[in-house]
């Protein structure tokens, strides 16, 4: 018998089985902070080359009594995590660290779009001036519209389903170590049908555009 998704869901309900569920994310919007940039992406998440369209956001993990925050940048061309910062609080220092790593990787002459929500850190003057200095065009989702940044949301959902929900961690340090290992695995070894059965890094290396 061939089991389609409807049959599987019916059997799971009958047996009282629940799959891993995605939960609410950390929200960084705190009212009007500074300048809100226009939405340059407009849900067109397809990029024709690396470093053309990038996205960022922050997500939260609760490990025992501690909270851990992940702030990554993803390339819409191949869904590769280009840089990231892990912190026990969502501070602007975390954003600075993430951007410093990205600047080291930007090819000479590139002028990418960096898309985000309207989080306080992305509205700060220091952040926006830093983007201009490195020829990065800023783009922001509409207020309260998570689908405008679906690429980043999908990565967070996949990450939490594959290495967080239902898992046990002895400490925050162990979680951070396993989180770093997952990002390394995701970039270099996790194959994707959308990338012709290659990992993000393999897809970039096999592209004639790199």
Buried (B, 14 or more C-beta within 10 A) or exposed (E): EEEEEEEEEEEEEEEEEEEEEEEEBBEBBEEEBBEBBEBBBEEEBEBEBBBBBBBBBBBBBEBEEEBBBBBBBBBBBBBBBBBBBBBEEBBEEBBBBBBEBBEEEBEEEBEBBBBBBBBBBBBBEEBBEBBEEBEBBBBBBBEEEBEBBBBBBEBBBBBBBBBBBEEEBEEBEEBBEBBEEBBEEBBEEBEBEEBEEBBBBBBBEEEEEE
